[in-house]
Amino acid sequence: MSLSTITPSTTHKVTFTATDPAEIERICAEELGVPLRLVGCPDEYYFSLAHTDAGRFSIDVLSGAGLSAILDPGTDDGTAVEESHRAPESALFVTGERGVITLDAAGVVEQIGPGESACVVRAAETRRIDWTGDEPRAHCVRLDLALIRDIAAATTGVADVVFTGSRPVSRAAERHWQETVDHVSRTLVGAPGIPVTRLIVGESARFLAAVALATFPNTTMESVRRSAAHGTGRDEGPETAGRAHPRGSTSATDLPITAETVREAVAYIEQHADHDLTVADIAAAAGVTPRAIQLAFRRHLDTTPMAHLRRVRLERVHMELENAAPDDGVTVTEVASKWGFGGSSRFTSYYRDAYGEAPSETLAS
């Protein structure tokens, strides 16, 4: 068995290839928090995994010569694994590349073929997995449900997220999800000598969660669609929507959302742009609910809190590139990464839209 573990400041990475079923079971339990028992291993059996844990999400690339396993088998004496040893509540998304994955969740069978993505809605109930085909390969993304709920609450006001279907709402949505996972995977690799910062990890987590909500059927999506169909919407007006109670309640609606509220939020963003901010953080600083701050920014600035945060960070990048001396050794990639921009093409597009030139031109001028 070969095993490699890397733990930078923001991600924990494990890669291994093994042919010994006992070693595979041990690594899966210790590194992935997935207790399993392999059954019916074929001849010349092997299993490879590249695991990247970024805190609120993880991305796995798996390949092998077939796999059949019983999940969550309990301990040797037949007792169940203690709750304290289980992973946080999460949603699992699987994309097949080669072979066919068959999951059995309490008698409900789900098959995922090459090029197909699925939300494993009943992941907690899955008890057996069979993976067949010629050198099967797949990608798995695990997202904390708390993160998904945060994104849903901030963007739609509906926080009680339950995934109601396993398949993407359209083929275009499925492709977008797969492209997003590929983009985030590349982002987490980083550039040589330049660390993947906590800002990049935070932005990647929220990006994945937002695309997952738009791709796979869920109660948030359905609630917003029903509201739009009835012409009522779920949005409160910016002037009355959810100013937080001084003692911390987020349900009060008796105080107005004013331009002063937005100014408070903008000031907070300016002062904390180097932090891994969320909409909830910005809302709390202004004393309102996440949904209210979204509506207030739309009303007064015709933007969103996160778009404004991105603009502020672009300004910081622009300033650093403008002020860099030729012999400083400053690079565009280094400065962009510092301010949370991990994808070079998206960052360059944002930058060119804002300043009319590529970041490399600003650095060279």
N, C-alpha and C positions, 0 to 999 in steps of 0.2 A: 504494500500500500504506500502511496505517496501522499503527503499532507503538507500544505503550506498555509500559514496563517499570518495575515497582515492586519494590524490594528492602528490606522492613522487616527487623528484626533476626532474625525467625524464619521468614519465608517469602519466596520469590522469585516474583513474579507477572509474567506476560507476556500481553498481549492483542494480537492483530493480525488484520487482515482484508486479504487480498491477492487480486489477480487474475492476477499474473504467476507462472507456474509456477516460474521460476528463484528468485524470492524466497521462495516457499513452501518449496521444497527446502532453501534455505539456512537459513531460520528453524527448520525441523524438525530439521535436523542440528545446529545450534548450540545451540538452546534445549532441545530435547527429547532430543537424542542419538539421533535416529531418522533414519539416512540413507535416503533414498528417491528414486526417479525417477518423476515423474508421467507417465502415458501416457494417450492418448485423451481429453484435456480437452474437455468439451462447450463449446458456445457460451455466452457470458455466464457463464463460469466464475468462481467465487470460492470462497474458503475462509477460515473464521474460527475462531480458537482462543482460549480463555481458559485459561491454564496456571498452576496454583498448585503450586509445588514447596515442600514442607515438610520436606525432608531425607529422612526414611525413607519418605515416601510423596508422591505427587503426584496431583492431580485435574485433569482436562482436560474442558472442554466444547467440543465440535467441531460446526461446522455448515458447510454449503456447498451448492453446486449440483452435487453428484455428485463422485466421486473414484475414480480408478483409479491405482494406484501399484505399482511394483516396490520391495520393501523390501530394504535392505542391499545396494545394487547394487555396492558397492566403489568404488574410485577411478577416475578417467578412464582410467588405464592398465591397468585390469582387476584390480589387486591388491586384496586384502581390507582392510577397515578394521582398524587395529591394535587388539589387545586392550586396550591402555592407554586407548584412546579410547571403549571401550564402557561402557555404563551398568552399575552393579552388578547382580548377579543379582536378579531380581525376578519377581513374579507380576502379571499384567495381567487386569483385570476390566472388561468392557465392558457398558454398558447402552444399548440403542437407544431413541430417543425418536421419531424419524421416519425413514423409509427402511429399507433392508435393507443390512446390512454382510455381505459375503462374504469370508472369509479362507481363503487356500489355504496350508496348512502341509505342505510335502512331499507334496502330493497328497491330503491330508486336508482336506476342505472343511467350514467351519463358517459357518452363516448365523445372524445375530442380527437379529431384527425388532423393531418398536416394542413397548416394555414388557417386553422380554426382557433378562435379564442372563446373562452367560457368563464363566467363567474361561477365558481363552485358554491352555489347558494347554500348547500347543506354540508359545507366542509366539516363542521363539528360532528356531523353524524356519519361521515365517511369511514367505513370500516375495512374496505378492501380496495386495492388498486392493482390492475393488471395492465402492463405496458408491453405491447407486442409490435413486431415489425423488424425491418432491417436497420440495425443501429439506431434505435429511437432517440429522439432529441426533442426537448421542450424548454420553454421559459415559464417560470412561475413568479408572480408578483403578489406579495402579501402587504396589505395596507391596514393600519390600525383603523378600526371603525370609529374611534373617537375623532381621528383626523377627518375622515369622510363626513362625519356629522358636523364638525366645525365648518367645513367648506360649504356644506349644504345650508346650514343656518345662516352663514354670512351672505350667501348669494341668492337664496330663495326665501329665507325665513322659516323653512321646514327642516327641523333638525332630526326628526324621528325617521332615520333612513333604514329601510329594509329592502334588500335586493329581491325582487319578485320573479325574476327570470334569469336564466343562465346565459342566453345567447344575446349578442349585440343587437341593437335596434335596427341596424342596416349594415350592409357590406361596407359602405363608406365609413361608418362609425368604427367598424372592426379594424379596417386598415389604419384609421387615425389612432386607435388605441395601440396597435402594434408599432406604428411609427413613433409614438410617444414613448413607449417602453424602450425602444432602440435608442432614442435620443437621450433619455435619462441614463441608460446603461453607459453610453459613451461619455456623458457628462461626468459620471462618477469615476471614470478612469482618470480624468484630469490630464493636465499637460506635464511633461517631464520637469521635475524640480519644483512644480507649483502645486501646493496642497489643494484639495477639494475643501472649500471653506464651509462653515456652518450655514452661511447665507445661501450657498448653492444647494446644499442638502435640503434646507427648508423650502426653497422655491421648487425644487424637484418633487418633494413630497406633495406640496399643494397642487402642482401641475398634474401629477398622476391622479390624485383624488378627484380633481375637477373633471378630467377626461373620463375617468371611470364612471362618474355620476352621469355624464352625457352619453356614455356608450351602452351601459347595461341597464335593463329595466329596473326601476326602483320606485319606492313610494314618493320620494321627493319629486322626481320627474313627472310622475302621474298626477300628483297634487297640483303642480304648476300648470300642467296641460289642461286639467279640468277647470281650473280657475280662469285660464285664458279662453277656453271654449264658452264659458258662461259670461264672459265679459266683466267679471268682478275683480279678478286679481286678488293676490294676497297682500299687496303692498299697502302699508299705511302711508298717509301723506307725510312728507318730510317734517312738516311743522308739528306733528303730534305723535310721531312714531317712536315710542319707546325710549324716552330719556330715562336713564337708570335712576333708581331710588338712591338717595344719599347713603343708605345703609347697605347698598350692594345689590338690591333686587334689579332684575333686568326686564321686569314686566310692566313697570309703571308707564303710563302714557299721558300724564297730566301736565308735563312741562314741554314747552315748544322746542323744536330743533331749529336753531337760528344760525345765521352766518357766523356768530361768535363761536358756536359749537364747532363749526368747520375750521375756524382759525385755530382753535385749541388743538384740534386733531392735526392740522398742518404743522403747527409748531412742534408737536410731539414727533411727527415724522422727521422733520428737519434735525431735531436733536438726537434721534435714535436710529438714523438711517443705516448705521453700521450694525444694528441688531437684527436678529431673525424675527422680524415683526409679522404678526398676523392681523387680520381685520379685527379680531377680538381684542388684541392689544391696543389698537388704535381707538377702538370704540370705548374701551375701559378708561383710557386716558382722557377722553372727552366726556365721560360720564353718561354714555348712551349705549343702546344695544347694537350689536354688529349690523343687523338689518337696517337700523335707523341711520347709522353712519354711512352705509352704502347709499341710501336714498338721499341723504343730505349732500353728499359729494356730487351725486347726479344733478341735484337741484341747483346748487350754488356754483359748482366748478365744471359741470358737464363731463365728469370723469368718475373713476372709482378710487377708493383709498389705495389699493394696490398699484393701480396705474400711476397714481401720483407718487407713490413711493419709488416706483421704477424710474420716473422722471427725475426725482431728486438724486437717486443713485447714479443715473446717467450724467447729471451735472457734476457729481463728485469725480467720476471717471474723466470727464472732459477737463476739469480743472487740473487733475493730476497729470494728464497727458500734456496739457498746455504748458505746465510749469516744469516739466521734466527737462533736465539739461542733457545734451547729447552724450556726455560721459557718465551719466547716472546708471546706465545699464537697465533702465526701466523698459519693460515690454508691455504691449497692449494686453496680452494674455494674462499677465500677472495682475495688472490693475483691474481688468474686467473681473477676474476671479475674486479679487478682494471685495468687490462690490456686488457679488452675487450673480454675475453673468457667466454661465458656464458654457452655453452653446454659442460658438463663434458666429455662425451665420445669422441666428436670431439677434444676437447682440449687435452685430454690424448693421443689420437692417434697422434696429431701433435707433442706433447712433446716427446713421446717415439721415434718417427721417428728422431727427432732432437738430442736427448741426450741418447738414448738407455736404458732408464729407465722411470718408472712412476714418475710423480711429487711428489707423496707421498714418494717415495724412496729417492729423493733428499732432501726433508725436513727432513727426519729421519736420514740422514747420518751426 
